[in-house]
Amino acid sequence: MKRYKKFAIPLFVVVGLAFQSCKSEDKKFSDDATEIAVVTHEAFRLKKGAVASSFRIPGELVANQQVDIYAKVSSFVEKLLVDVGTEVKKGQLLVTLDAPEISSQLAGAESRLKSFEAVYLASKSRYDRVLKTSKTPGTISQNDLDMAFADQQSDLAKWESAKAAYREITDAKNYLEIRAPFSGVITSRNVSAGAYVGPSGRGSEMPLFTLLEQKNLRLVVNVPELYASTLQKGSAVEFTVRSIPGKIFKAEVSRLAGALDDRLRAELVEMDVNNAEGELLPKMVAEVTIPVNTDGNSFAVPQSAVLNSTLGMFVIKVENDSSIWVPVSVGRSGGGLIEVFGELSDGDILLKSVSEEIRDKAPVKAEITE
């Protein structure tokens, strides 16, 4: 019994010390928890604002006008007056063709035209005499007068037909001289002097020339559906090309398709580009910078205020010192801001920088900085 009494006090002391240590740890943990709960986060008051930004999209420069020039009639190339790279004016002679049979047809048509003209003039003269004589009663019957008039009209019709045939062959002969339909540059030549050309069959597989208008180009872009409403007729855009690094070109929207493409779900937009100096070439690929400015009727928040989690997209609102995850959808972004849409109101207090560590309905304090 004396041995047990000897160790009773030390055992009690050890248990007391251990209990005291546990209380100290609990107090330290409680202090730490209190310290975490009172961490202050930067916040701001929600308000509507415009988001100004831009996005880059590839485009293509194409000729304002382009045409493949073919021969209208079967013929042989007599003389080429232009070649690849030749700048031509509207109406300038490009090539002369030779078709001897057309000259023969024209001579025959001219002969028939003169013959029918003579026949018509004779019948008209006869009708005029008969008409004048018929004014004396009893000299010419009505039937003879009608027959003379019918002969005159028949000969007139034949003469008109001969004139039409003559014009047709004359026009065909005019096709032996091919002229430029507009001012531009010859970009390809596929024939040589003496080659047979024609409207169909051998000799017409490829055009004689390809003519492009180079002084005026079109910049063609397909604008995605999200940004289709940002461009209007007259909107200004900037673009660059790889062959001239560092130089920024300007253009204005001239034409909008007004509908989305079935395959790309994008709207075709064309801009007219003045290329008087000839720096740009058709078929060049351009990087187009399109400005995007919202109307200011939606809420704009810093991009860091949007939480993109596996559950969706949220902003964290502070209400009564408690966090509330508000589901949102986003719109356009730029300049560090992004449009958000959800159950939000003017003046709501939102956290400026969010993460999943800030749980929903957790205690939180906010310091409004702006």
C-alpha positions in Angstrom: 0.0 0.0 0.0 2.8 2.4 0.7 4.2 1.6 -2.8 1.0 2.7 -4.5 0.8 5.9 -2.4 4.3 6.7 -3.4 3.4 6.9 -7.1 -0.2 8.3 -6.8 0.9 12.0 -6.9 3.1 11.8 -10.0 0.4 9.9 -12.0 -2.1 12.6 -11.2 0.3 15.3 -12.2 1.0 13.6 -15.5 -2.8 13.3 -16.3 -3.3 17.0 -15.3 -0.5 18.1 -17.6 -1.8 16.1 -20.5 -5.3 17.6 -20.0 -3.8 21.1 -19.8 -1.9 20.4 -23.1 -5.1 19.3 -24.9 -6.9 22.5 -23.8 -4.0 24.5 -25.1 -4.1 22.8 -28.5 -7.9 23.3 -28.7 -7.6 26.9 -27.9 -4.8 27.3 -30.6 -7.0 25.6 -33.2 -10.0 27.7 -32.3 -7.9 30.8 -32.6 -6.7 29.7 -36.0 -10.2 29.0 -37.2 -11.3 32.4 -36.0 -8.4 33.9 -37.9 -9.4 32.1 -41.2 -13.0 33.1 -40.9 -12.2 36.8 -40.7 -10.0 36.9 -43.8 -11.0 40.0 -45.8 -11.4 39.8 -49.6 -11.4 42.6 -52.1 -14.8 43.3 -53.5 -16.6 45.8 -55.7 -20.1 47.1 -56.4 -21.7 45.7 -59.5 -22.7 48.1 -62.2 -23.4 48.1 -65.9 -20.7 49.1 -68.4 -19.4 48.7 -71.9 -16.7 46.2 -72.8 -14.3 47.4 -75.4 -12.2 44.8 -77.1 -11.1 43.4 -80.5 -10.5 40.1 -82.0 -8.4 38.9 -84.9 -9.7 36.7 -87.7 -8.2 35.6 -91.0 -9.5 37.1 -94.2 -8.7 36.9 -97.9 -8.0 39.6 -100.4 -9.7 39.1 -103.7 -9.9 41.1 -106.9 -12.9 43.4 -107.1 -13.5 42.2 -110.7 -12.0 39.1 -112.3 -12.8 37.6 -115.7 -11.6 34.7 -117.9 -11.5 35.8 -121.5 -12.6 33.3 -124.2 -13.0 33.5 -128.0 -16.6 34.0 -129.1 -16.1 32.4 -132.6 -14.0 29.6 -134.0 -10.8 31.2 -135.3 -7.0 31.4 -135.1 -4.9 33.7 -133.0 -3.4 36.3 -135.3 -1.7 38.7 -133.0 -1.2 38.9 -129.2 -0.9 42.4 -127.9 -0.6 41.8 -124.2 1.2 39.3 -121.9 1.3 38.3 -118.2 1.7 41.4 -116.0 0.5 43.9 -118.7 -1.7 46.6 -117.2 -4.5 47.4 -119.6 -7.3 50.0 -119.8 -10.9 49.4 -120.4 -11.5 48.9 -124.1 -7.9 48.3 -125.0 -7.3 45.7 -127.7 -5.9 42.5 -126.3 -5.7 40.1 -129.2 -6.8 39.9 -132.9 -8.2 36.7 -134.4 -8.4 35.4 -137.9 -11.4 33.6 -139.4 -11.4 33.8 -143.3 -14.9 32.2 -143.6 -16.4 35.1 -141.7 -15.0 37.6 -144.3 -16.6 35.4 -147.0 -19.9 35.3 -145.2 -19.9 39.0 -144.7 -19.3 39.6 -148.4 -22.3 37.3 -149.3 -24.5 39.0 -146.7 -23.6 42.4 -148.0 -24.5 41.3 -151.6 -27.9 39.9 -150.5 -28.6 43.0 -148.5 -28.1 45.2 -151.6 -30.2 42.9 -153.7 -33.1 42.9 -151.3 -32.8 46.6 -151.0 -33.1 47.1 -154.8 -36.1 44.7 -154.9 -37.9 46.7 -152.1 -37.2 50.0 -153.7 -38.7 48.8 -157.0 -41.8 47.4 -155.3 -42.2 50.5 -153.3 -42.0 52.6 -156.5 -44.5 50.4 -158.2 -46.9 50.7 -155.3 -46.6 54.5 -155.2 -47.5 54.7 -158.9 -50.4 52.4 -158.5 -51.6 54.4 -155.5 -51.3 57.6 -157.3 -53.2 56.2 -160.3 -56.0 54.8 -158.2 -57.0 58.2 -157.2 -58.5 58.6 -160.6 -61.9 56.7 -160.4 -62.1 53.5 -162.5 -58.4 53.2 -163.4 -57.1 50.7 -160.8 -59.1 48.1 -158.9 -58.9 47.8 -155.2 -57.5 44.3 -155.6 -54.5 45.5 -157.7 -53.8 48.2 -155.1 -53.8 45.7 -152.3 -51.6 43.3 -154.2 -49.1 46.1 -154.9 -49.1 47.0 -151.2 -48.6 43.4 -150.2 -45.6 43.0 -152.5 -44.1 46.1 -151.1 -44.4 44.9 -147.5 -43.0 41.4 -148.4 -40.0 42.9 -150.1 -39.5 45.2 -147.1 -39.5 42.2 -144.7 -36.9 40.5 -146.8 -34.8 43.6 -146.8 -35.0 43.8 -143.0 -34.1 40.1 -142.7 -31.1 40.7 -144.9 -30.0 43.6 -142.8 -30.3 41.5 -139.6 -28.2 38.7 -141.2 -25.6 41.3 -142.2 -25.5 42.7 -138.7 -25.1 39.3 -137.2 -22.1 38.5 -139.4 -20.6 42.0 -138.7 -20.9 41.4 -135.0 -19.2 38.0 -135.4 -16.4 39.7 -137.2 -16.1 42.3 -134.4 -15.6 39.3 -132.1 -12.3 38.8 -133.9 -11.0 41.7 -131.9 -11.1 41.1 -128.2 -10.9 44.1 -125.9 -10.5 44.5 -122.1 -13.9 44.8 -120.4 -12.4 46.8 -117.6 -9.0 48.2 -116.5 -6.8 45.8 -114.7 -3.8 43.5 -115.1 -3.3 40.3 -117.2 -2.5 37.5 -114.7 -2.4 34.6 -117.1 -2.0 33.9 -120.8 -2.7 30.4 -122.2 -2.4 30.8 -126.0 0.3 31.8 -128.6 0.0 33.2 -132.1 -1.4 30.7 -134.5 -3.4 28.7 -131.9 -6.9 27.6 -132.7 -9.5 28.9 -130.4 -13.3 28.7 -130.3 -16.4 28.8 -128.2 -16.5 25.0 -127.7 -14.4 21.9 -128.3 -10.7 21.9 -128.8 -9.1 25.2 -128.2 -11.5 26.4 -125.5 -10.4 24.2 -122.6 -8.6 27.2 -121.0 -9.3 31.0 -121.4 -7.1 33.1 -123.6 -6.3 35.4 -120.7 -7.3 36.1 -117.1 -7.9 39.7 -116.3 -8.0 41.1 -112.7 -8.8 44.5 -111.4 -5.9 45.2 -109.0 -6.4 48.8 -108.0 -9.5 47.9 -106.0 -9.6 44.8 -103.9 -12.2 43.2 -101.6 -11.3 41.9 -98.2 -13.5 38.9 -97.5 -13.9 37.6 -93.9 -16.3 35.1 -92.2 -17.4 36.7 -88.9 -18.4 34.2 -86.2 -22.0 34.3 -85.0 -21.0 35.7 -81.6 -19.6 38.8 -83.2 -21.8 39.1 -86.3 -23.8 42.0 -84.8 -20.8 44.1 -84.0 -20.2 45.1 -87.7 -22.3 47.4 -89.6 -22.0 49.0 -93.1 -19.3 51.6 -92.8 -17.5 50.1 -89.8 -13.8 50.6 -89.9 -11.4 47.7 -89.5 -7.6 47.2 -89.7 -5.6 44.4 -91.2 -2.1 43.2 -91.9 -0.5 40.9 -94.4 2.6 38.7 -93.8 4.5 40.0 -96.8 4.5 43.6 -95.4 5.1 43.1 -91.7 4.5 46.0 -89.4 2.3 48.0 -91.8 -1.4 48.4 -90.9 -4.0 48.8 -93.6 -7.5 50.2 -93.2 -10.8 49.2 -94.8 -14.5 49.9 -94.3 -17.3 47.4 -94.3 -19.1 47.6 -97.7 -21.3 44.6 -97.9 -22.8 42.1 -95.4 -24.4 38.8 -96.3 -27.3 39.3 -93.8 -27.3 35.5 -93.1 -25.1 32.9 -91.5 -23.2 30.3 -93.6 -24.7 26.8 -93.1 -21.2 25.2 -92.7 -19.3 27.8 -90.7 -22.2 29.5 -88.9 -20.6 32.8 -89.8 -21.6 35.9 -91.7 -19.8 36.8 -94.9 -18.5 40.4 -94.7 -16.8 42.3 -97.5 -14.7 45.4 -97.2 -13.5 47.6 -100.2 -9.7 48.2 -100.1 -8.1 50.9 -102.1 -4.9 49.4 -103.6 -3.8 52.3 -105.8 -0.2 51.8 -105.0 -0.3 48.1 -105.8 1.2 46.9 -102.6 -1.4 44.2 -102.0 -2.1 41.3 -104.3 -5.2 39.2 -104.9 -5.3 35.9 -102.9 -3.2 37.3 -100.1 -4.2 36.1 -96.6 -4.9 39.0 -94.2 -5.1 39.1 -90.4 -8.1 41.3 -89.7 -8.6 43.2 -86.4 -12.3 43.8 -85.7 -13.3 46.1 -82.8 -16.0 44.9 -80.5 -17.8 47.5 -78.4 -20.8 46.5 -76.3 -23.8 48.8 -75.8 -23.1 49.2 -72.0 -26.5 47.7 -71.0 -25.1 44.6 -69.4 -23.0 43.9 -66.3 -19.3 44.0 -66.8 -17.0 42.5 -64.1 -13.3 41.7 -63.9 -12.4 38.4 -65.5 -10.9 37.3 -62.1 -14.4 37.6 -60.6 -15.8 34.8 -62.6 -15.4 31.3 -61.2 -15.2 28.5 -63.8 -15.8 25.3 -61.9 -16.9 21.8 -62.8 -20.4 22.8 -61.6 -20.6 25.7 -64.0 -19.7 29.4 -64.1 -20.4 31.6 -61.0 -19.7 34.9 -59.4 -19.5 35.1 -55.6 -21.8 37.7 -54.1 -21.4 38.9 -50.5 -24.6 39.3 -48.5 -24.8 39.6 -44.7 -21.1 38.6 -44.4 -21.9 35.3 -46.2 -20.8 34.2 -49.7 -23.4 33.3 -52.3 -22.5 31.5 -55.5 -24.6 33.0 -58.3 -24.7 31.1 -61.6 -23.9 33.2 -64.6 -23.3 33.0 -68.3 -20.7 35.1 -70.0 -20.6 37.2 -73.1 -17.8 39.3 -74.7 -14.6 40.1 -73.0 -11.9 42.7 -73.4 -9.7 45.0 -71.4 -9.7 42.7 -68.4 -13.6 42.8 -68.3 -16.2 40.3 -69.2 -20.0 40.5 -69.6 -22.0 38.4 -67.2 -25.7 37.5 -67.2 -27.6 36.1 -64.3 -29.7 36.9 -61.3 -27.8 40.1 -60.5 -28.7 43.6 -59.6 -27.1 47.0 -59.6 -25.1 47.6 -56.5 -24.6 43.9 -55.6 -21.3 43.3 -53.8 -19.1 40.8 -55.6 -15.7 39.4 -54.8 -13.0 40.7 -57.1 -10.9 37.5 -57.1 -12.5 34.1 -56.6 -11.6 30.5 -56.2 -13.3 27.3 -55.2 -11.7 27.6 -51.7 -14.4 30.2 -51.0 -17.3 27.9 -50.5 -21.0 28.7 -51.0 -22.7 30.1 -47.9 -19.4 30.4 -46.0 -18.6 33.3 -43.7 -16.7 36.0 -45.6 -15.9 39.6 -45.2 -15.5 42.0 -48.1 -13.6 45.2 -48.4 -15.0 47.4 -51.3 -12.1 48.8 -53.2 -14.0 50.5 -56.1 
